[in-house]
Amino acid sequence: MKVFFPPFHPLLYLFICFTGVEGILYLIGGSFGLREFAQIRYDVDPALKEKLKQNTVTLESEYEKLEKSDLDNWENIRGPRLWEDSRTVQKQRREAVRLKTE
């Protein structure tokens, strides 16, 4: 049994051909455009480059700071809710701390 598919109409064939070519051009052109925009991120100003070189903060120095800090003794501080005024919550907290120390 033979399945019969009618031939494409010439205008339909041209439409498919042109939209396909346009899509491929968008993909290829978009990749080149994105590459240029991404390159801007890596082109650093020379003054900023010098400032980054002077930065002496390393991962090891930050780790040493964390080792020195006491992470076992901390106090859970409740922040204000969205419907609360932060100033009144701060006043209440200060008042509670003041009464606790007296």
Buried (B, 14 or more C-beta within 10 A) or exposed (E): EEEEEEEEEEEEEEEEEEEEEEEEEEEEEEEEEEEEEEEEEEEEEEEEEEEEEEEEEEEEEEEEEEEEEEEEEEEEEEEBEEEEEEEEBEEEEEEEEEEEEE
